[in-house]
Amino acid sequence: MPKIKNNAISHNIHKQSITLPRGKLDLTYQTNSALDNDATYQLEDLLGFAQRINPKRAFLFVSKVLGRHIPVAPSTMRNAFTDLANLVPSDLPEPILVIGMAETAVGLSAGVHQALQTRYPNALLLNSTRHAQHNSETLLTTFSEDHSHASQHLIYQSADKATQEQLLASKTLIMVDDEASTGNTCVNVVTALRSAGLSQLGQVHLTTLVDWSLNQNQDAADMEDTISTRLPNIDFYRHHLLSGAWQWTDAPNPEPITMPSVDTTEAGSQPLGNTGNWGRFPTLDITDGFNNYLAKFQSAFTRFSGQAPFDKEQLPERILVLGSNEFVWVPFLLAEWLEQNTGSQNNSHSDSQTVKFSALTRSPIALGGAITTMLSFHDNYGLGMTNFAYNVEPSDWDLIVLCVETASDSVDEIWQGLDNVLVVSP
């Protein structure tokens, strides 16, 4: 039977109930005593709650530190990345592979990977994706995330021989996601990777912001049986900022819902520009592409503002940087650069200086709870699907920097028609 180990947890148990239109969510949770006192996260630090437009699961944990559905200061995101990475042990067998789950956790995985590289400089990052790449011969494997609005994931291999050899020789897998409930997705990922040739995997570390599979005795026993049956010879560990259990009760006679069609892994008609390798293929250097993208932003801003050459003193006070779907890591680095170069972290530039980060998404979420506003529009990949921006009121910002990996004219006219939106493309 594999070894299953969790982070140390506090014995201080908290309970909370959240009522949503389709039912009630009852939570039991506890903070993580393995964190430094200054880094301990409470429920309200990490999560809000909303209703999914998804018949598979009616509720959504809305992260306050991911920069996906709620705009967040880049420094807050960076702290969460680092605090989570610090929970991973320092004596792991190498080579190490860090893998992130599209689309929500691809920025989180990159942040955790970058923090881990202070201890494991040769760790690889590889994210799953739902955007098929045109060089399909490099597809390594696929897996399913059963409860998701878009269940199918693709994982690509490296065209570089040495990188591919290191990938296949991985002994430790650090799987990064925003939350875990049953562990089934992790089992699906590991099973797919082992079948694809990663036969030397001996340790798996499920590393999440919140782990909801703990303290549910029957679920924990079922999970252990599943792991021992499906993942023989694997030691399994869990690391998280907060842990607990949830129970969902349907409301009587809830209204039926129709989920938009977003479950596709097609490439789309819009070609992807060169933004470097930030994890769709195995990589060591996840800052690859940032300097070029920063230059693209600076050039676009000089045209936008009519001020040349670029002068950071001309940047406005309230700036929102938006990534798009899986393209969030390079835009996050841009938001972090803006935060640091406008002084918004310490208000040295202006008492009202604000830089925040969020992202466009294909996830359909109902208004209410943690979702106060919703913009819907055509995706920029040419997939013909609806995309969304949540908790973004354009008039609240002096400048919205919309970062895409497709051509600038691929974005919906809803964005092109706003005079405070600057589109940055490769």
C-alpha positions as CSV (number, residue, x, y, z in Angstrom):
1,M,0.0,0.0,0.0
2,P,1.4,3.5,-0.9
3,K,2.3,6.0,1.8
4,I,-0.2,8.8,2.1
5,K,0.9,11.8,4.1
6,N,-0.7,15.2,4.7
7,N,0.7,18.5,5.9
8,A,0.3,19.2,9.6
9,I,-3.0,20.8,10.3
10,S,-4.5,22.8,13.1
11,H,-6.9,21.1,15.6
12,N,-9.0,24.3,15.5
13,I,-12.1,23.2,13.5
14,H,-14.3,25.8,11.9
15,K,-17.7,25.4,10.3
16,Q,-19.5,27.6,7.8
17,S,-22.6,27.2,5.6
18,I,-23.1,29.0,2.3
19,T,-26.5,29.2,0.6
20,L,-26.5,29.4,-3.2
21,P,-29.5,29.4,-5.6
22,R,-29.2,25.6,-6.3
23,G,-28.5,24.4,-2.8
24,K,-26.4,24.7,0.4
25,L,-22.7,24.2,0.9
26,D,-21.7,23.1,4.4
27,L,-17.9,23.4,5.1
28,T,-15.7,22.1,7.9
29,Y,-12.2,23.4,7.6
30,Q,-8.9,24.1,9.5
31,T,-5.8,26.1,8.9
32,N,-2.4,24.6,8.3
33,S,0.0,24.7,11.2
34,A,2.9,23.8,9.0
35,L,2.9,27.4,7.7
36,D,4.7,30.1,9.4
37,N,2.4,32.2,11.6
38,D,2.7,35.1,9.3
39,A,1.6,33.0,6.4
40,T,-1.4,31.3,7.9
41,Y,-4.4,31.6,5.7
42,Q,-8.0,31.8,6.9
43,L,-11.0,30.7,4.7
44,E,-11.9,34.3,4.0
45,D,-8.3,35.0,2.8
46,L,-8.5,32.3,0.2
47,L,-12.0,31.8,-1.0
48,G,-15.4,33.2,-2.0
49,F,-18.3,31.1,-3.3
50,A,-20.5,31.1,-6.4
51,Q,-22.7,28.9,-8.5
52,R,-21.3,27.1,-11.5
53,I,-23.4,26.8,-14.7
54,N,-22.5,23.2,-14.8
55,P,-24.8,20.2,-14.1
56,K,-21.9,18.1,-12.8
57,R,-21.2,20.3,-9.8
58,A,-23.4,23.2,-8.8
59,F,-21.0,25.3,-6.8
60,L,-17.6,26.9,-7.3
61,F,-14.8,27.8,-4.9
62,V,-13.7,31.2,-6.1
63,S,-10.1,31.9,-5.3
64,K,-9.0,35.3,-4.0
65,V,-5.3,34.6,-4.6
66,L,-5.2,33.1,-8.1
67,G,-6.1,36.2,-10.2
68,R,-8.6,34.3,-12.3
69,H,-12.2,35.3,-11.3
70,I,-11.3,38.1,-8.8
71,P,-8.7,40.8,-9.6
72,V,-5.8,40.4,-7.2
73,A,-2.6,42.3,-6.5
74,P,0.4,40.5,-8.1
75,S,2.2,40.6,-4.7
76,T,-0.6,38.8,-3.1
77,M,-0.5,36.1,-5.7
78,R,3.3,35.8,-5.4
79,N,3.0,35.3,-1.7
80,A,0.6,32.5,-2.1
81,F,2.8,30.8,-4.8
82,T,5.8,31.0,-2.5
83,D,4.0,29.9,0.7
84,L,2.6,26.9,-1.1
85,A,5.9,26.0,-2.6
86,N,7.6,26.2,0.8
87,L,5.4,23.3,2.0
88,V,7.1,20.9,-0.5
89,P,10.0,19.0,1.2
90,S,13.6,19.7,0.4
91,D,14.8,16.2,0.0
92,L,12.8,14.9,-3.0
93,P,14.2,12.4,-5.5
94,E,15.2,14.0,-8.7
95,P,14.4,14.6,-11.6
96,I,11.4,16.5,-10.5
97,L,8.4,17.4,-12.7
98,V,5.9,20.1,-11.7
99,I,2.7,19.8,-13.6
100,G,-0.2,22.3,-13.6
101,M,-3.9,21.9,-14.5
102,A,-5.4,24.0,-17.3
103,E,-6.8,26.5,-17.3
104,T,-7.2,27.7,-13.7
105,A,-3.9,26.5,-12.3
106,V,-1.4,27.2,-15.1
107,G,-0.3,30.5,-13.5
108,L,-0.2,28.9,-10.0
109,S,1.9,26.0,-11.2
110,A,4.4,28.4,-12.8
111,G,4.6,30.4,-9.6
112,V,5.1,27.3,-7.5
113,H,7.7,26.0,-10.0
114,Q,9.7,29.3,-9.9
115,A,9.7,29.3,-6.1
116,L,10.8,25.6,-6.0
117,Q,13.7,26.3,-8.4
118,T,15.6,28.0,-5.5
119,R,15.9,24.5,-4.1
120,Y,15.5,22.4,-7.2
121,P,17.0,24.4,-10.1
122,N,16.6,21.6,-12.6
123,A,12.9,21.0,-12.0
124,L,10.8,21.0,-15.1
125,L,7.4,22.6,-15.6
126,L,4.7,21.2,-17.8
127,N,1.1,22.3,-17.9
128,S,-1.9,20.5,-19.3
129,T,-3.7,22.4,-22.0
130,R,-7.0,22.4,-23.8
131,H,-5.6,24.2,-26.8
132,A,-4.3,21.7,-29.4
133,Q,-1.0,22.6,-30.8
134,H,-0.5,22.3,-34.6
135,N,2.5,20.0,-34.2
136,S,0.3,17.3,-32.8
137,E,3.0,14.7,-33.2
138,T,4.4,16.0,-29.9
139,L,1.3,15.0,-27.9
140,L,2.5,12.9,-24.9
141,T,-0.8,11.9,-23.4
142,T,-4.4,12.9,-22.5
143,F,-6.5,12.6,-19.3
144,S,-9.9,13.5,-18.0
145,E,-10.9,15.9,-15.2
146,D,-14.4,14.4,-14.7
147,H,-16.2,17.2,-12.8
148,S,-14.9,20.0,-14.9
149,H,-16.8,22.1,-17.4
150,A,-14.1,21.1,-19.9
151,S,-13.0,17.6,-19.0
152,Q,-10.4,16.7,-21.6
153,H,-6.8,17.8,-21.1
154,L,-3.8,17.4,-23.4
155,I,-0.1,17.0,-22.3
156,Y,2.7,17.6,-24.7
157,Q,6.2,16.3,-24.8
158,S,9.4,18.1,-25.7
159,A,11.1,18.3,-29.1
160,D,14.4,18.7,-27.3
161,K,16.0,15.2,-26.8
162,A,17.7,16.0,-23.4
163,T,14.6,17.7,-22.0
164,Q,12.4,14.7,-23.1
165,E,14.8,12.2,-21.6
166,Q,14.7,14.1,-18.3
167,L,10.9,14.2,-18.4
168,L,10.6,10.5,-18.9
169,A,13.1,9.9,-16.1
170,S,11.1,11.9,-13.6
171,K,11.0,10.3,-10.1
172,T,8.9,12.9,-8.3
173,L,5.8,14.5,-9.6
174,I,4.5,17.8,-8.0
175,M,0.9,18.2,-9.3
176,V,-0.3,21.8,-8.7
177,D,-4.0,22.7,-8.7
178,D,-6.2,25.3,-7.1
179,E,-8.2,22.8,-5.1
180,A,-8.7,19.1,-4.7
181,S,-11.7,17.2,-3.6
182,T,-11.5,13.4,-4.2
183,G,-8.0,13.1,-5.7
184,N,-9.5,11.4,-8.8
185,T,-7.9,13.9,-11.2
186,C,-4.5,13.4,-9.7
187,V,-4.9,9.6,-10.1
188,N,-6.0,10.1,-13.8
189,V,-2.9,12.3,-14.4
190,V,-0.4,9.9,-12.8
191,T,-1.9,6.9,-14.6
192,A,-1.7,8.7,-18.0
193,L,1.9,9.8,-17.4
194,R,3.1,6.4,-16.3
195,S,1.4,4.9,-19.4
196,A,3.2,7.5,-21.5
197,G,6.6,6.4,-20.3
198,L,7.2,8.0,-16.9
199,S,7.8,4.6,-15.4
200,Q,10.2,5.8,-12.7
201,L,7.7,7.9,-10.8
202,G,7.9,7.0,-7.1
203,Q,6.5,10.0,-5.4
204,V,3.5,12.2,-6.1
205,H,2.9,15.5,-4.2
206,L,-0.6,16.9,-4.7
207,T,0.0,20.6,-4.0
208,T,-3.1,22.8,-3.8
209,L,-4.3,26.0,-2.3
210,V,-7.2,24.2,-0.6
211,D,-7.7,20.5,-0.1
212,W,-11.3,19.5,0.5
213,S,-10.7,15.8,0.7
214,L,-9.5,15.7,4.3
215,N,-11.5,14.8,7.4
216,Q,-14.1,13.0,5.3
217,N,-13.4,9.5,6.8
218,Q,-15.2,7.5,4.2
219,D,-13.8,9.5,1.3
220,A,-10.3,9.3,2.7
221,A,-10.6,5.5,3.0
222,D,-12.0,5.3,-0.5
223,M,-9.2,7.5,-1.8
224,E,-6.5,5.4,-0.2
225,D,-8.0,2.2,-1.7
226,T,-8.2,3.9,-5.1
227,I,-4.6,5.0,-4.9
228,S,-3.3,1.7,-3.7
229,T,-5.2,-0.1,-6.5
230,R,-4.5,2.3,-9.4
231,L,-1.1,3.7,-8.4
232,P,1.0,0.8,-7.2
233,N,4.5,1.6,-5.9
234,I,3.7,5.3,-5.5
235,D,4.2,7.3,-2.3
236,F,1.5,10.0,-2.2
237,Y,1.7,13.3,-0.3
238,R,-0.6,16.3,0.0
239,H,0.4,19.9,0.6
240,H,-2.1,22.8,1.0
241,L,-2.7,26.2,2.6
242,L,-6.1,25.2,4.0
243,S,-7.9,21.9,4.4
244,G,-11.4,20.6,5.1
245,A,-14.5,18.9,3.9
246,W,-17.6,20.0,2.1
247,Q,-21.1,18.7,1.8
248,W,-23.6,19.8,-0.8
249,T,-27.4,19.7,-0.4
250,D,-29.5,20.4,-3.5
251,A,-32.3,23.0,-3.2
252,P,-35.8,21.5,-3.7
253,N,-36.7,21.6,-7.4
254,P,-33.8,23.6,-8.6
255,E,-34.2,25.2,-12.0
256,P,-32.6,23.2,-14.8
257,I,-29.4,24.8,-16.3
258,T,-27.8,24.6,-19.7
259,M,-24.0,24.8,-19.8
260,P,-22.4,26.6,-22.7
261,S,-20.4,24.5,-25.1
262,V,-16.8,25.0,-23.8
263,D,-15.5,21.4,-23.8
264,T,-13.2,21.3,-26.7
265,T,-9.5,20.8,-27.3
266,E,-9.4,22.2,-30.8
267,A,-6.7,24.5,-31.9
268,G,-8.9,27.3,-33.1
269,S,-8.6,29.4,-36.3
270,Q,-6.4,32.1,-34.8
271,P,-2.7,31.1,-34.9
272,L,-0.8,31.4,-31.6
273,G,2.1,34.0,-31.6
274,N,5.5,33.4,-30.1
275,T,5.2,34.2,-26.3
276,G,8.0,31.8,-25.3
277,N,7.7,28.5,-23.5
278,W,5.8,29.0,-20.2
279,G,4.8,25.4,-19.7
280,R,2.7,24.1,-22.6
281,F,5.8,22.1,-23.4
282,P,8.3,20.9,-20.8
283,T,10.6,23.8,-19.7
284,L,13.2,24.8,-17.2
285,D,13.0,28.6,-17.8
286,I,9.5,30.0,-17.4
287,T,10.6,33.6,-17.8
288,D,11.4,32.7,-21.5
289,G,9.4,35.2,-23.6
290,F,8.8,37.8,-20.9
291,N,11.4,40.4,-22.0
292,N,10.0,40.3,-25.5
293,Y,6.4,40.7,-24.2
294,L,7.4,43.5,-21.9
295,A,8.9,45.3,-24.9
296,K,5.6,44.7,-26.8
297,F,3.7,46.3,-23.9
298,Q,6.0,49.3,-23.7
299,S,5.8,49.9,-27.4
300,A,2.0,49.5,-27.4
301,F,1.7,51.9,-24.5
302,T,3.7,54.6,-26.2
303,R,1.4,54.5,-29.1
304,F,-1.6,54.3,-26.8
305,S,-0.5,57.3,-24.7
306,G,1.1,59.4,-27.4
307,Q,4.2,59.6,-25.3
308,A,7.5,58.4,-26.7
309,P,9.8,57.0,-25.6
310,F,8.2,54.8,-22.9
311,D,8.2,56.5,-19.5
312,K,6.8,54.6,-16.5
313,E,6.0,57.9,-14.8
314,Q,3.3,58.3,-17.5
315,L,1.5,55.1,-16.3
316,P,-2.0,55.9,-14.9
317,E,-2.9,55.1,-11.3
318,R,-5.5,52.3,-11.6
319,I,-4.2,49.5,-13.9
320,L,-5.8,46.1,-14.4
321,V,-3.8,43.5,-16.4
322,L,-5.9,40.7,-17.9
323,G,-4.4,37.4,-19.1
324,S,-6.5,35.3,-21.4
325,N,-7.5,31.7,-20.8
326,E,-4.3,29.6,-20.4
327,F,-2.0,32.6,-21.3
328,V,-1.6,34.0,-17.8
329,W,2.0,33.5,-16.6
330,V,3.7,36.1,-18.9
331,P,0.8,38.6,-18.3
332,F,1.2,38.0,-14.5
333,L,4.9,38.8,-14.8
334,L,4.0,42.0,-16.6
335,A,1.5,42.9,-13.9
336,E,4.2,42.2,-11.3
337,W,6.6,44.4,-13.2
338,L,4.0,47.2,-13.3
339,E,3.3,46.8,-9.6
340,Q,7.0,47.1,-8.7
341,N,7.7,49.9,-11.1
342,T,4.8,52.1,-10.2
343,G,5.4,51.7,-6.5
344,S,1.9,50.4,-5.8
345,Q,3.3,47.8,-3.4
346,N,4.5,50.6,-1.0
347,N,2.5,53.5,-2.4
348,S,5.7,55.4,-3.1
349,H,4.3,56.6,-6.5
350,S,0.8,57.6,-5.3
351,D,-1.5,56.8,-2.4
352,S,-4.1,55.6,-4.9
353,Q,-1.7,53.6,-7.2
354,T,-3.2,50.2,-7.8
355,V,-2.2,47.3,-10.1
356,K,-4.2,44.1,-10.1
357,F,-4.3,41.0,-12.2
358,S,-7.1,38.8,-13.5
359,A,-7.9,36.8,-16.6
360,L,-10.5,35.9,-19.3
361,T,-11.8,32.4,-18.9
362,R,-14.1,29.9,-20.6
363,S,-15.6,28.9,-17.2
364,P,-19.3,29.6,-17.1
365,I,-20.3,31.0,-13.7
366,A,-23.6,32.5,-12.5
367,L,-23.9,36.0,-11.1
368,G,-24.1,36.1,-7.3
369,G,-22.0,35.5,-4.3
370,A,-18.3,36.2,-5.2
371,I,-19.3,37.0,-8.8
372,T,-20.6,40.6,-8.8
373,T,-20.2,41.4,-12.5
374,M,-19.9,39.4,-15.7
375,L,-18.8,40.3,-19.2
376,S,-19.4,37.8,-22.0
377,F,-17.8,37.9,-25.5
378,H,-16.4,35.8,-28.3
379,D,-13.1,34.0,-27.6
380,N,-9.9,35.3,-29.2
381,Y,-8.7,31.9,-30.3
382,G,-11.3,31.4,-33.1
383,L,-13.0,28.5,-31.3
384,G,-16.5,30.1,-31.6
385,M,-17.1,29.8,-27.9
386,T,-18.1,32.3,-25.3
387,N,-15.5,33.7,-22.9
388,F,-16.1,35.6,-19.7
389,A,-14.5,38.3,-17.5
390,Y,-15.7,38.3,-13.9
391,N,-15.7,41.1,-11.4
392,V,-14.3,43.5,-14.0
393,E,-16.1,46.8,-14.4
394,P,-14.1,48.6,-17.1
395,S,-15.0,52.0,-15.9
396,D,-13.2,51.3,-12.6
397,W,-9.8,51.3,-14.3
398,D,-7.7,54.0,-15.9
399,L,-6.0,51.4,-18.0
400,I,-6.9,47.7,-18.8
401,V,-4.0,45.9,-20.4
402,L,-5.5,42.9,-22.2
403,C,-2.8,40.3,-22.9
404,V,-3.4,37.8,-25.6
405,E,-1.3,35.2,-27.4
406,T,-3.1,35.7,-30.7
407,A,-3.2,38.7,-33.0
408,S,-4.6,42.0,-31.5
409,D,-7.5,42.0,-33.9
410,S,-8.7,38.6,-32.6
411,V,-10.2,40.1,-29.5
412,D,-13.9,40.8,-29.4
413,E,-15.1,44.2,-30.3
414,I,-16.4,44.7,-26.7
415,W,-12.8,45.3,-25.8
416,Q,-11.7,47.1,-28.9
417,G,-14.6,49.6,-28.4
418,L,-13.3,50.7,-25.0
419,D,-10.9,53.7,-24.9
420,N,-9.1,52.6,-21.7
421,V,-8.2,49.1,-23.1
422,L,-4.7,48.4,-24.4
423,V,-4.4,45.1,-26.3
424,V,-0.9,43.6,-26.1
425,S,-0.2,40.7,-28.5
426,P,3.0,38.9,-29.7
